[in-house]
Structure formats: structure tokens, C-alpha cells
Amino acid sequence: MAKIKVTPCKLAGMFVIEPQVFGDSRGYFMETYNQRDMAEAGLNMVFVQDNQSMSKQGVLRGLHYQIRHPQGKLVRVLRGEVFDVGVDLRPDSPTYEQWHGELLSAENKKQLYIPEGFAHGFYVLSVEAEFCYKCTDFYHPGDEGGIRWDDPEIAVKWPLLEGVPVLLSEKDRKQPFFRELKQI
């Protein structure tokens, strides 16, 4: 019996995954990943690396991808709340250059699967957020790519908090616009 609910997003290959939560007055229990349940839902990816980060309110990380070693990512929030985004960069896809965003929080316990060939980013809405994700390939430092978070061609509608500056890494401040990319 599957303990997850899998809902396809508007972008091919991207899914919202909601685990079944068993709770009582003591707290709760849930399976955050079960290979058999994922396979029954048609998701047969193999994960090789887990990552975790903590970010403060207003931090925007992304939009990142790997060029020759694309990573699929199963992302979730352990503490706090983020707006998580995937952008389809697969030129042969019917949803090429389109994005999907999802509110992920410790409270709603939703997860998002972002397939290989997508750029990924998130914006922190809570005071702090702990974010974790499973990857289908290892991180390759020399294989990084990125797109500006505010690229007008992609036009992600980030739910920016009024009066809170967007906090970017130096790398993300210098990301190219989508039209400037020569190779994805």
C-alpha cells in the first residue's frame, strides 16, 4: 500500500509528492522516501547524494543546473517555508522554458521532484528554512550552469516579501540571462 500521493505538475516529469503522515498527541511519523512506493507511482529514479542547507528569510538560491551531469532532485523543507521553482531546460520538451513553483514547508510536508534537465531555485519566506534534497547524480563543481532569478524571458513570479531585500550569492548576482546562454 503506497504511503505517498503523487501529483503531476504542468511540466512533464515534475511531481508534487505528499507523504502520508501518521500523527497523534505525541507528534507524527512519515516516510519521506520509499523506493517501492515511488516505483509503484512510476518514479524509478536512483538517488546517490543527499544535501541539506539552512537559509535566512529573503535568501534566493538559483536558478541552478548541471550541464553534462544533470541532476534530478527530490526536495523538501525540514523547518520553515520556501517557494521552490523548477524551470524546464530540455529543448525537445513541450514545456521548454516554462516554470512551476510550489510552496514547500515543514507544516505541509510536501516534496517536489524536479527531473534532470531542469534549473532549480528557491526563495525563503520564513525567518529561516532548512532545506534538503536527494540527487540522482553527484555534484560536479566544473559542470555548473545558472540563469538569473529575475530573467524576464522565464518570468518566474516569485512571492517576494515586501520590505525584505532579496539576498543573493555573488555567483547568483552574476548569472546570465537565458537568451545569453550558448549551451544548456
C-alpha positions in Angstrom: 0.0 0.0 0.0 1.5 3.3 -1.1 2.1 5.9 1.6 2.5 8.7 -0.8 0.3 10.8 -3.1 2.0 11.8 -6.4 0.5 14.6 -8.4 2.0 15.6 -11.8 2.8 19.3 -12.3 2.1 21.2 -15.5 5.7 20.5 -16.5 6.4 17.0 -17.9 8.4 14.9 -15.4 7.9 17.2 -12.4 5.7 16.0 -9.5 4.4 17.1 -6.1 4.8 14.2 -3.6 2.9 14.2 -0.4 3.7 11.6 2.2 1.1 10.0 4.4 1.5 11.5 7.9 0.6 9.4 11.0 0.1 11.8 13.9 -1.3 11.8 17.4 -0.8 13.8 20.6 2.9 12.7 20.8 3.9 14.0 17.4 4.0 12.4 13.9 5.7 9.8 11.8 6.1 9.7 8.0 8.2 8.0 5.4 10.0 10.7 3.4 11.2 8.3 0.8 10.3 4.7 -0.1 11.7 3.2 -3.3 8.9 0.7 -3.7 6.2 3.3 -3.3 7.9 5.6 -5.7 8.3 2.8 -8.3 4.6 2.0 -7.9 3.9 5.6 -8.8 6.1 5.3 -11.9 9.1 7.2 -10.4 12.1 4.9 -10.9 15.0 7.3 -10.2 18.0 6.3 -8.2 19.4 8.8 -5.7 23.2 9.0 -5.0 23.6 12.1 -2.8 21.6 13.9 -0.1 22.2 17.7 0.6 20.9 20.0 3.3 21.1 23.8 3.7 19.9 26.4 6.0 19.0 29.9 4.7 17.6 33.1 6.2 14.5 35.0 5.1 14.9 36.7 1.8 17.6 34.3 0.5 17.1 33.3 -3.1 19.2 30.4 -4.3 19.1 29.6 -8.0 18.3 29.1 -10.7 21.0 26.3 -10.9 21.6 23.2 -13.1 24.4 20.9 -14.1 25.3 20.9 -17.8 26.8 17.5 -18.7 25.7 15.7 -15.5 22.1 16.8 -14.9 20.6 16.0 -11.5 17.1 15.1 -10.7 16.2 16.4 -7.2 13.6 15.4 -4.6 13.3 18.5 -2.4 11.6 19.2 0.9 11.7 21.6 3.8 12.5 20.4 7.3 12.0 23.7 9.0 10.3 26.9 7.8 8.8 27.7 4.4 10.2 28.2 0.8 8.8 28.9 -2.6 10.5 26.2 -4.8 10.9 26.5 -8.6 11.8 24.2 -11.4 12.4 25.5 -15.0 12.3 23.1 -17.9 15.5 23.5 -19.9 15.0 20.4 -22.2 14.9 21.9 -25.8 12.8 18.9 -27.0 10.2 19.2 -24.3 6.7 20.6 -24.9 7.2 22.7 -21.7 10.6 24.1 -22.6 11.3 27.4 -20.9 8.3 27.1 -18.6 8.5 27.1 -14.8 6.5 25.6 -12.0 6.6 26.9 -8.4 5.4 25.2 -5.2 5.1 26.3 -1.6 7.0 23.8 0.5 7.0 23.9 4.3 7.7 21.9 7.4 4.0 22.2 8.0 2.6 21.0 4.7 5.4 18.3 4.3 5.1 18.4 0.5 8.0 17.4 -1.6 8.8 18.3 -5.2 10.6 16.1 -7.7 12.5 18.2 -10.3 13.8 16.0 -13.1 17.1 16.0 -14.9 17.3 18.8 -17.4 15.7 21.4 -15.2 17.1 24.5 -13.5 16.2 24.7 -9.8 15.9 27.5 -7.2 14.1 28.5 -4.1 13.2 31.7 -2.1 12.9 31.6 1.7 9.7 33.0 3.1 10.1 32.2 6.8 12.6 33.7 9.2 14.9 30.7 8.5 14.4 27.5 6.5 16.2 24.1 6.5 16.0 22.6 3.1 17.1 19.1 2.0 17.2 17.2 -1.3 18.1 13.9 -2.8 20.0 14.0 -6.1 20.2 11.4 -9.0 23.8 12.4 -9.8 26.8 13.6 -7.9 27.7 17.3 -7.8 30.3 18.2 -10.3 31.8 21.6 -9.5 33.1 22.3 -13.0 29.7 21.5 -14.6 27.6 24.3 -13.0 25.2 26.4 -15.0 22.7 29.1 -14.0 20.1 31.6 -15.1 19.3 34.9 -13.5 16.5 34.5 -10.9 14.7 37.5 -12.4 15.1 36.6 -16.1 12.2 38.3 -18.0 12.0 35.5 -20.6 11.4 32.9 -17.9 9.4 35.3 -15.8 9.1 33.4 -12.5 6.5 35.0 -10.3 8.4 34.9 -7.0 6.3 35.8 -4.0 8.8 38.4 -2.8 8.2 39.7 0.7 7.5 43.4 0.9 10.3 45.3 2.7 12.7 42.2 2.7 15.7 42.5 0.3 16.4 39.6 -2.0 19.7 38.0 -0.7 21.8 36.5 -3.4 25.2 34.9 -3.5 27.8 36.6 -5.6 27.5 33.8 -8.1 23.8 34.3 -8.4 24.1 38.0 -8.9 26.3 37.3 -12.0 24.2 34.6 -13.6 23.4 35.2 -17.3 20.1 35.8 -18.8 18.5 32.8 -20.6 19.0 34.3 -24.0 22.7 34.7 -23.3 23.3 31.0 -22.8 25.1 29.4 -25.6 24.7 25.8 -24.4 22.5 24.1 -21.9 
